[in-house]
Amino acid sequence: MPRLIRTPTRTPTRTPLRTAIRTLAALSALAALGLTGGCSSGAPSGAGEASDIGDATEKAAGEAVRPASGSPFWVDPASPAARQINAWEREGRGGDAELLRRIADRPVALWPAGDDPVPTIEKATKAAGRQDRTAVFVAYNIPHRDCGQHSAGGAQDSAAYLDWVDAFARAVGDSDAVVVLEPDAVAHVVDGCTPGEYHAERERLLGEAIDRLKRQPNTKVYLDAGNPAWIDDPGKLVEPLRRAGVARADGFSLNVSNFQTDATTKSYGLRLSDALGGKHFVVDTSRNGNGPLNGDRGTAWCNPPGRALGTPPTTDTGEPALDAYLWIKRPGESDGECRGGPAAGRWWPDYALGLARNSGA
């Protein structure tokens, strides 16, 4: 594990996520009382299949799914895990259904897919708003995405991408939201998997995406920075992150779709934070309960067996620069067609059940 490097004091560059969420929750409570007016060794897998939160979410309105962890984030009542529970209960698999509640009862990020992210975002923010909770999203549509690997794709060109981001931001509106911006995009610049002729364009697009999303008054944006097993030296990320506009974001994200432990990722994140002048960060803990799979780094990230759910989503991290542990990768959705899995982002109930069973809580 890298040695922890910290400065004696930290000066936050923006309001910490946990503070903003608690402030908004307090104001909501007062209002209710009438008192206030790839080619990488650890590449993230890819976009989760967009949850069908339409009719089911509307039916669940008023039936708030409260996170088991007591976090401030919204739980999708129509997630793949929730739908699987219903199916297994009908089939008489009550024990397996109960285990899967370890996923279904926790807030997990939505990855709006396709050319139109608006319906998914609007339905989620509307549902979250009714519960005074914060929706978590992943914006994952950068051109030349995943450099031709399991999650290849993305917007056709720069203009299409900026239109997509604009639609994404308009759909969020004034709602409370956290957006994790473009998993793997910066790290693939650093490791060279994304061809050099696209680097400048990518960094410009990421900066413009940050600026557009930050025009929404209650949106927190975290630019992705890979994971400790991918770019070993966090110093290599500093200049690319700066060129991509991280100074104008609320921070950076780590460990998306990966399995590095909380301790390893926090240590790495603090080193990178120090190098970026105290920038805050969030960590994906969705599947890191048993840490990474030992063995070849080139395959350990893709549907590794024996993994477990990690720390439930929370803003109570015990570290001022670490704004939240989040479940960014949707547990139970495949990393790609490896180890018998379906395509990247597709729901895989057997893998989900294994994660839940192995978590032991």
Wavefront OBJ file of the C-alpha trace (Angstrom):
o trace
v 0.000 0.000 0.000
v 1.392 3.434 -0.820
v 2.486 5.435 2.167
v -0.115 7.952 3.245
v 1.049 11.483 2.419
v -0.935 14.301 3.960
v -0.535 17.982 4.645
v -1.111 19.221 8.222
v -4.368 20.933 7.283
v -6.744 20.786 4.336
v -8.595 23.701 2.823
v -11.585 22.457 0.838
v -11.785 23.954 -2.627
v -15.590 23.662 -2.652
v -18.341 22.863 -0.212
v -17.962 19.161 0.692
v -20.665 16.872 -0.665
v -21.753 15.721 2.779
v -22.140 19.330 3.979
v -24.186 20.349 0.967
v -26.480 17.347 1.293
v -26.996 17.835 5.016
v -27.727 21.525 4.497
v -30.305 20.771 1.814
v -31.896 18.096 3.993
v -32.117 20.485 6.925
v -33.722 23.170 4.787
v -36.230 20.646 3.467
v -37.108 19.619 6.993
v -37.560 23.242 8.049
v -39.718 23.889 5.029
v -41.956 21.006 6.017
v -42.413 22.688 9.396
v -43.195 26.034 7.806
v -40.038 27.639 9.248
v -38.343 28.720 6.033
v -39.373 30.155 2.717
v -8.921 -2.083 -21.580
v -5.688 -1.657 -22.847
v -5.327 -0.825 -19.216
v -4.864 -3.332 -16.459
v -7.825 -2.191 -14.442
v -10.193 -0.479 -16.833
v -13.733 0.163 -15.620
v -16.237 -2.139 -17.197
v -18.744 0.195 -18.711
v -22.202 1.596 -18.576
v -24.764 -0.268 -16.619
v -27.983 -0.969 -18.445
v -30.363 1.880 -17.697
v -32.848 0.920 -15.015
v -36.479 0.817 -16.079
v -37.651 3.331 -13.518
v -40.750 4.494 -15.377
v -44.040 2.892 -14.389
v -42.553 1.021 -11.449
v -41.149 4.203 -9.969
v -44.448 5.989 -10.381
v -46.220 3.110 -8.653
v -43.654 3.236 -5.862
v -44.142 6.965 -5.316
v -44.988 7.450 -1.677
v -43.452 4.064 -0.863
v -40.028 5.442 -0.125
v -37.273 2.863 -0.270
v -35.084 4.009 2.592
v -31.418 3.065 2.220
v -30.395 0.361 4.658
v -27.281 2.399 5.415
v -29.228 5.553 6.202
v -27.371 7.421 3.443
v -28.771 10.615 1.861
v -28.915 9.068 -1.599
v -31.971 7.862 -3.504
v -32.764 4.163 -3.919
v -34.295 3.092 -7.229
v -37.363 0.972 -6.361
v -37.357 -0.558 -9.860
v -33.675 -1.510 -10.075
v -32.671 -4.806 -11.713
v -32.082 -6.209 -8.227
v -35.550 -5.183 -7.085
v -37.140 -6.743 -10.157
v -35.118 -9.911 -9.637
v -36.370 -10.151 -6.058
v -39.944 -10.047 -7.300
v -39.223 -12.751 -9.874
v -37.494 -15.033 -7.368
v -40.243 -14.609 -4.807
v -42.765 -15.753 -7.422
v -40.531 -18.747 -8.143
v -40.304 -19.676 -4.477
v -36.680 -18.608 -4.080
v -37.341 -16.587 -0.960
v -33.896 -17.093 0.540
v -32.097 -15.854 -2.554
v -34.532 -12.950 -2.842
v -33.792 -11.904 0.724
v -30.035 -11.981 0.082
v -30.488 -9.766 -2.946
v -32.036 -7.065 -0.747
v -28.443 -6.297 0.229
v -28.249 -4.713 -3.230
v -31.830 -3.606 -3.854
v -32.121 -1.634 -0.607
v -28.984 0.409 -1.288
v -28.601 3.504 -3.489
v -26.819 2.728 -6.752
v -25.864 5.120 -9.550
v -27.870 5.288 -12.747
v -26.025 5.253 -16.074
v -28.399 6.918 -18.601
v -27.794 5.093 -21.847
v -28.369 5.865 -25.497
v -28.747 9.114 -27.366
v -31.413 10.503 -25.016
v -30.539 10.522 -21.316
v -33.497 12.737 -20.418
v -36.252 10.206 -19.537
v -34.068 8.244 -17.110
v -32.772 11.385 -15.410
v -36.095 13.159 -15.143
v -37.869 10.160 -13.644
v -35.075 9.565 -11.148
v -34.777 13.179 -10.021
v -38.542 13.475 -9.676
v -38.686 10.358 -7.511
v -35.658 11.417 -5.461
v -37.117 14.874 -4.931
v -40.276 13.445 -3.418
v -38.087 11.836 -0.758
v -35.710 14.794 -0.277
v -32.849 12.610 -1.470
v -29.982 12.972 -3.909
v -29.850 10.994 -7.151
v -26.483 9.675 -8.343
v -25.707 9.459 -12.059
v -22.827 8.498 -14.313
v -22.253 10.451 -17.521
v -20.594 7.936 -19.840
v -20.757 8.866 -23.509
v -17.382 10.375 -24.455
v -16.362 9.816 -28.110
v -14.011 6.839 -28.617
v -15.145 5.452 -25.275
v -13.170 2.593 -23.713
v -10.782 2.646 -26.728
v -12.579 -0.209 -28.482
v -12.790 -2.585 -25.505
v -15.818 -4.115 -23.750
v -17.680 -0.796 -23.436
v -16.733 0.723 -26.765
v -19.015 3.363 -28.201
v -19.950 6.837 -27.067
v -21.088 9.910 -28.943
v -20.349 10.085 -32.650
v -18.345 13.312 -32.418
v -17.678 16.393 -30.291
v -20.863 18.185 -31.291
v -23.022 15.162 -30.525
v -21.328 14.761 -27.149
v -21.850 18.364 -26.112
v -25.499 18.150 -27.166
v -25.850 15.015 -25.055
v -24.256 16.679 -22.026
v -26.516 19.690 -22.453
v -29.579 17.437 -22.493
v -28.232 15.583 -19.453
v -27.755 18.832 -17.520
v -31.141 20.263 -18.485
v -32.810 17.055 -17.319
v -31.113 17.342 -13.912
v -32.367 20.912 -13.612
v -32.461 22.226 -10.051
v -32.576 18.755 -8.498
v -30.005 17.518 -6.019
v -27.655 15.282 -7.980
v -24.179 13.788 -8.019
v -22.638 13.141 -11.438
v -19.583 10.929 -11.905
v -18.114 12.111 -15.182
v -16.749 9.702 -17.778
v -15.209 6.691 -16.048
v -11.866 5.715 -17.622
v -11.642 8.747 -19.945
v -8.663 10.457 -18.298
v -6.875 7.256 -17.304
v -7.063 6.026 -20.889
v -5.286 9.207 -21.943
v -2.564 8.545 -19.381
v -2.020 4.880 -20.238
v -2.063 5.540 -23.985
v -4.950 3.218 -24.786
v -6.835 6.147 -26.297
v -4.861 7.221 -29.400
v -2.876 10.418 -29.002
v -4.759 12.291 -31.717
v -7.861 12.245 -29.488
v -6.241 13.469 -26.261
v -6.646 17.215 -26.694
v -10.229 16.841 -27.903
v -11.096 14.606 -24.966
v -9.659 16.956 -22.371
v -11.492 19.882 -23.940
v -14.788 17.986 -23.980
v -14.410 16.948 -20.350
v -13.793 20.554 -19.358
v -16.833 21.734 -21.280
v -18.926 18.958 -19.722
v -17.863 20.047 -16.233
v -18.742 23.652 -16.995
v -22.147 22.730 -18.399
v -23.088 20.411 -15.533
v -21.932 22.934 -12.933
v -24.415 25.457 -14.293
v -27.024 23.368 -12.496
v -27.206 24.853 -8.975
v -27.459 21.631 -6.974
v -25.245 19.316 -9.021
v -21.934 17.931 -7.741
v -19.498 16.734 -10.429
v -16.615 14.286 -9.920
v -14.254 13.689 -12.844
v -13.087 10.088 -12.946
v -9.419 9.296 -12.245
v -9.210 5.508 -12.590
v -8.026 3.306 -9.732
v -4.806 2.493 -7.834
v -4.200 -0.736 -9.760
v -4.403 1.024 -13.102
v -2.232 4.134 -12.942
v 0.262 3.181 -10.238
v 1.634 6.692 -9.747
v -1.168 9.210 -9.091
v 1.242 11.978 -10.082
v 0.803 10.925 -13.722
v -2.868 11.929 -13.513
v -2.339 15.436 -12.199
v -1.701 17.380 -15.410
v -4.271 15.478 -17.527
v -6.892 16.066 -14.834
v -6.017 19.743 -14.710
v -6.203 20.060 -18.487
v -9.612 18.349 -18.321
v -10.933 20.958 -15.889
v -10.865 19.158 -12.546
v -10.284 22.508 -10.813
v -13.824 23.515 -11.814
v -15.349 20.215 -10.700
v -16.214 19.301 -7.129
v -13.524 16.638 -7.206
v -12.558 13.319 -8.752
v -13.787 9.728 -8.501
v -11.807 6.546 -7.934
v -12.253 2.780 -8.221
v -15.264 2.898 -10.545
v -16.130 -0.682 -11.510
v -13.020 -1.942 -9.746
v -12.222 -3.849 -6.571
v -9.424 -2.021 -4.752
v -9.937 -1.872 -0.989
v -11.138 1.194 0.862
v -7.780 1.611 2.583
v -5.753 1.389 -0.626
v -8.060 3.695 -2.541
v -8.285 6.276 0.232
v -4.493 6.405 0.531
v -4.163 6.833 -3.235
v -6.930 9.431 -3.270
v -5.275 11.506 -0.564
v -2.003 11.535 -2.472
v -3.794 12.697 -5.605
v -5.825 15.209 -3.594
v -2.653 16.708 -2.157
v -1.152 17.009 -5.638
v -4.315 18.803 -6.803
v -4.294 21.315 -3.971
v -6.707 19.509 -1.664
v -9.322 18.475 -4.199
v -12.065 16.231 -2.779
v -12.989 12.790 -4.098
v -15.496 9.929 -3.969
v -14.826 6.185 -4.065
v -16.795 3.341 -5.650
v -17.220 0.629 -3.007
v -19.895 -1.381 -4.787
v -17.880 -4.604 -5.158
v -14.674 -4.212 -3.172
v -15.689 -6.062 -0.009
v -13.138 -8.822 -0.598
v -10.641 -6.636 -2.405
v -9.211 -7.432 -5.847
v -8.701 -10.886 -7.268
v -5.099 -12.016 -7.074
v -3.524 -12.841 -10.389
v -3.123 -11.268 -13.799
v -4.000 -7.578 -13.604
v -5.135 -7.750 -17.211
v -8.101 -10.003 -16.357
v -8.665 -9.518 -12.614
v -11.072 -6.624 -13.210
v -13.517 -8.530 -15.439
v -16.231 -10.425 -13.535
v -13.772 -11.838 -10.979
v -15.201 -14.668 -8.867
v -15.467 -14.554 -5.096
v -15.968 -10.806 -4.784
v -18.308 -9.135 -2.285
v -20.302 -5.962 -1.782
v -18.317 -3.185 -0.108
v -19.012 -0.302 2.253
v -22.618 0.872 1.815
v -23.059 4.326 0.274
v -22.524 7.058 2.838
v -21.115 10.544 3.304
v -19.810 9.567 6.735
v -16.286 8.642 5.661
v -14.191 9.921 8.560
v -11.920 11.787 6.118
v -12.595 15.451 5.221
v -11.320 15.132 1.644
v -13.292 11.927 0.968
v -16.809 13.165 0.309
v -18.580 9.825 -0.034
v -18.416 6.112 -0.566
v -20.789 5.396 -3.466
v -22.010 2.365 -5.349
v -21.193 3.665 -8.819
v -20.871 0.378 -10.680
v -24.242 -1.352 -10.411
v -23.579 -4.613 -8.487
v -24.701 -7.559 -10.539
v -24.212 -5.947 -13.936
v -21.559 -7.624 -16.060
v -18.104 -6.239 -16.773
v -18.109 -7.832 -20.207
v -18.211 -11.181 -21.974
v -15.630 -12.832 -19.772
v -15.935 -15.728 -17.317
v -19.316 -16.592 -18.810
v -20.800 -13.131 -18.369
v -23.197 -11.311 -20.692
v -22.294 -8.095 -22.496
v -20.951 -5.205 -20.431
v -23.668 -3.567 -18.377
v -26.166 -6.426 -18.662
v -27.795 -7.731 -15.506
v -26.356 -11.061 -14.345
v -28.433 -12.413 -11.449
v -26.073 -15.236 -10.493
v -23.155 -12.830 -10.153
v -25.324 -10.430 -8.149
v -26.324 -13.233 -5.808
v -22.673 -14.170 -5.297
v -21.760 -10.600 -4.367
v -24.624 -10.427 -1.898
v -23.917 -13.835 -0.361
v -20.207 -13.090 0.027
v -20.814 -9.722 1.677
v -22.087 -11.346 4.863
v -24.131 -8.314 5.897
l 1 2 3 4 5 6 7 8 9 10 11 12 13 14 15 16 17 18 19 20 21 22 23 24 25 26 27 28 29 30 31 32 33 34 35 36 37
l 38 39 40 41 42 43 44 45 46 47 48 49 50 51 52 53 54 55 56 57 58 59 60 61 62 63 64 65 66 67 68 69 70 71 72 73 74 75 76 77 78 79 80 81 82 83 84 85 86 87 88 89 90 91 92 93 94 95 96 97 98 99 100 101 102 103 104 105 106 107 108 109 110 111 112 113 114 115 116 117 118 119 120 121 122 123 124 125 126 127 128 129 130 131 132 133 134 135 136 137 138 139 140 141 142 143 144 145 146 147 148 149 150 151 152 153 154 155 156 157 158 159 160 161 162 163 164 165 166 167 168 169 170 171 172 173 174 175 176 177 178 179 180 181 182 183 184 185 186 187 188 189 190 191 192 193 194 195 196 197 198 199 200 201 202 203 204 205 206 207 208 209 210 211 212 213 214 215 216 217 218 219 220 221 222 223 224 225 226 227 228 229 230 231 232 233 234 235 236 237 238 239 240 241 242 243 244 245 246 247 248 249 250 251 252 253 254 255 256 257 258 259 260 261 262 263 264 265 266 267 268 269 270 271 272 273 274 275 276 277 278 279 280 281 282 283 284 285 286 287 288 289 290 291 292 293 294 295 296 297 298 299 300 301 302 303 304 305 306 307 308 309 310 311 312 313 314 315 316 317 318 319 320 321 322 323 324 325 326 327 328 329 330 331 332 333 334 335 336 337 338 339 340 341 342 343 344 345 346 347 348 349 350 351 352 353 354 355 356 357 358 359 360 361
